[in-house]
Amino acid sequence: MGIAEDIVSLGEDMASSYTDRTKRVTALAKETATMLKGFQKGNKEREEAVSDLLAGFREEEEKMAEELRSTLAKNEADRLKKTRAEIKERISEVENLLAGFREENEKLASAWQGVISLMEKTRAGKAKPKIEAGEEVSTVEEVVEKAKKGKKKKKK
């Protein structure tokens, strides 16, 4: 009966081995479930951390955007103020230039009126031209006479 004992022993070993495998698989399943729960917990913690980081980033971004809007508005107001001052200054300069041009134009008009009046009197024979620069006035005939005399002296 050696074979029968071997078969019984083999059957017991198989049953024992099945029980061991079942225990190991059950332990492995529990360990896997525990690991999965750990991963899920870790994922939730990471999600919360990322969420907190994003919330902080949004707050900083909104704060920075508000500061930029404020700075931009202030700078725009300063730029407008400066531009308006420059425009007023240019208007003043142009008005001064135009006033100077008008004054000069009036002086020129007056001078031309004097020249026209003198020319009319000279043509009518009532007046001789008057030079204010201090130069001598000569008629065309007198200039021609002087030129002829000058040539005669050079020939001698």
C-alpha positions as CSV (number, residue, x, y, z in Angstrom):
1,M,0.0,0.0,0.0
2,G,2.7,2.3,-0.5
3,I,1.1,3.9,-3.5
4,A,-2.1,4.6,-1.6
5,E,-0.2,6.3,1.1
6,D,1.7,8.3,-1.5
7,I,-1.6,9.3,-3.1
8,V,-3.2,10.3,0.2
9,S,0.0,12.2,1.1
10,L,0.0,13.9,-2.3
11,G,-3.7,14.8,-1.8
12,E,-3.0,16.3,1.6
13,D,-0.1,18.3,0.1
14,M,-2.3,19.5,-2.7
15,A,-5.0,20.6,-0.2
16,S,-2.5,22.3,2.0
17,S,-0.8,23.9,-1.0
18,Y,-4.2,25.2,-2.2
19,T,-4.9,26.7,1.2
20,D,-1.5,28.4,1.2
21,R,-2.1,29.8,-2.3
22,T,-5.5,31.0,-1.3
23,K,-4.1,32.7,1.8
24,R,-1.3,34.3,-0.3
25,V,-3.7,35.5,-3.0
26,T,-6.1,36.9,-0.4
27,A,-3.2,38.6,1.4
28,L,-1.9,39.9,-2.0
29,A,-5.4,41.2,-2.8
30,K,-5.7,43.0,0.5
31,E,-2.2,44.5,0.1
32,T,-3.1,45.6,-3.5
33,A,-6.3,47.2,-2.2
34,T,-4.4,48.9,0.6
35,M,-1.9,50.2,-2.0
36,L,-4.7,51.5,-4.2
37,K,-6.3,53.2,-1.3
38,G,-2.9,54.8,-0.6
39,F,-2.6,55.9,-4.2
40,Q,-6.1,57.4,-4.1
41,K,-5.3,59.2,-0.9
42,G,-2.0,60.5,-2.3
43,N,-3.9,61.6,-5.5
44,K,-6.4,63.5,-3.3
45,E,-3.6,65.1,-1.4
46,R,-1.9,66.1,-4.6
47,E,-5.1,67.4,-6.1
48,E,-5.7,69.5,-3.0
49,A,-2.1,70.8,-3.1
50,V,-2.4,71.6,-6.8
51,S,-5.8,73.2,-6.2
52,D,-4.3,75.4,-3.4
53,L,-1.4,76.4,-5.7
54,L,-3.8,77.3,-8.5
55,A,-6.0,79.3,-6.1
56,G,-2.9,81.2,-4.8
57,F,-1.8,81.8,-8.4
58,R,-5.2,83.2,-9.3
59,E,-5.1,85.5,-6.3
60,E,-1.7,86.8,-7.2
61,E,-2.6,87.1,-10.8
62,E,-5.8,89.1,-9.9
63,K,-3.8,91.3,-7.6
64,M,-1.1,91.9,-10.2
65,A,-3.7,92.6,-12.8
66,E,-5.4,95.2,-10.5
67,E,-2.0,96.8,-9.8
68,L,-1.3,97.0,-13.6
69,R,-4.7,98.5,-14.2
70,S,-4.1,101.1,-11.5
71,T,-0.7,101.9,-12.8
72,L,-1.9,102.1,-16.3
73,A,-4.8,104.4,-15.4
74,K,-2.4,106.6,-13.4
75,N,0.1,106.7,-16.2
76,E,-2.6,107.5,-18.7
77,A,-3.8,110.4,-16.6
78,D,-0.3,111.7,-16.2
79,R,0.3,111.3,-20.0
80,L,-3.0,113.2,-20.7
81,K,-2.1,115.9,-18.3
82,K,1.4,116.3,-19.8
83,T,0.0,116.3,-23.3
84,R,-2.5,118.9,-22.5
85,A,0.2,121.1,-21.0
86,E,2.4,120.7,-24.1
87,I,-0.6,121.6,-26.3
88,K,-1.3,124.7,-24.3
89,E,2.4,125.6,-24.5
90,R,2.5,125.1,-28.2
91,I,-0.7,127.1,-28.7
92,S,0.8,129.9,-26.7
93,E,4.0,129.8,-28.7
94,V,2.1,129.8,-32.0
95,E,-0.1,132.7,-30.8
96,N,3.1,134.7,-29.9
97,L,4.6,133.9,-33.3
98,L,1.4,135.0,-35.1
99,A,1.3,138.2,-33.1
100,G,5.0,138.8,-34.0
101,F,4.1,138.1,-37.7
102,R,1.1,140.5,-37.5
103,E,3.2,143.2,-36.0
104,E,5.9,142.8,-38.5
105,N,3.4,142.6,-41.3
106,E,1.8,145.9,-40.1
107,K,5.3,147.5,-40.0
108,L,6.0,146.3,-43.5
109,A,2.6,147.5,-44.8
110,S,3.2,150.9,-43.3
111,A,6.7,151.0,-44.8
112,W,5.3,150.0,-48.2
113,Q,2.6,152.7,-47.9
114,G,5.4,155.2,-47.3
115,V,7.4,154.0,-50.3
116,I,4.2,154.1,-52.5
117,S,3.4,157.6,-51.3
118,L,7.0,158.8,-51.9
119,M,7.0,157.3,-55.3
120,E,3.7,159.0,-56.2
121,K,5.0,162.3,-55.0
122,T,8.3,161.8,-56.8
123,R,6.5,161.0,-60.0
124,A,4.4,164.1,-59.6
125,G,7.6,166.1,-59.0
126,K,6.6,167.2,-55.5
127,A,9.4,165.4,-53.6
128,K,12.8,164.0,-53.9
129,P,13.5,160.4,-52.6
130,K,14.8,160.4,-49.1
131,I,17.1,157.7,-48.0
132,E,17.3,156.9,-44.3
133,A,20.3,154.6,-44.4
134,G,22.6,157.6,-44.7
135,E,23.7,157.0,-48.3
136,E,23.8,159.6,-51.0
137,V,21.1,159.4,-53.7
138,S,22.0,159.9,-57.3
139,T,20.0,159.9,-60.4
140,V,20.8,157.6,-63.3
141,E,22.2,160.5,-65.2
142,E,24.6,161.5,-62.4
143,V,25.8,157.9,-62.1
144,V,26.5,157.7,-65.8
145,E,28.4,161.1,-65.7
146,K,30.6,159.8,-62.8
147,A,31.3,156.6,-64.7
148,K,32.4,158.6,-67.8
149,K,34.6,160.8,-65.8
150,G,36.2,157.7,-64.1
151,K,37.0,156.2,-67.4
152,K,38.6,159.4,-68.8
153,K,40.9,159.6,-65.7
154,K,42.0,156.0,-66.2
155,K,42.9,156.6,-69.9
156,K,45.2,159.5,-69.0
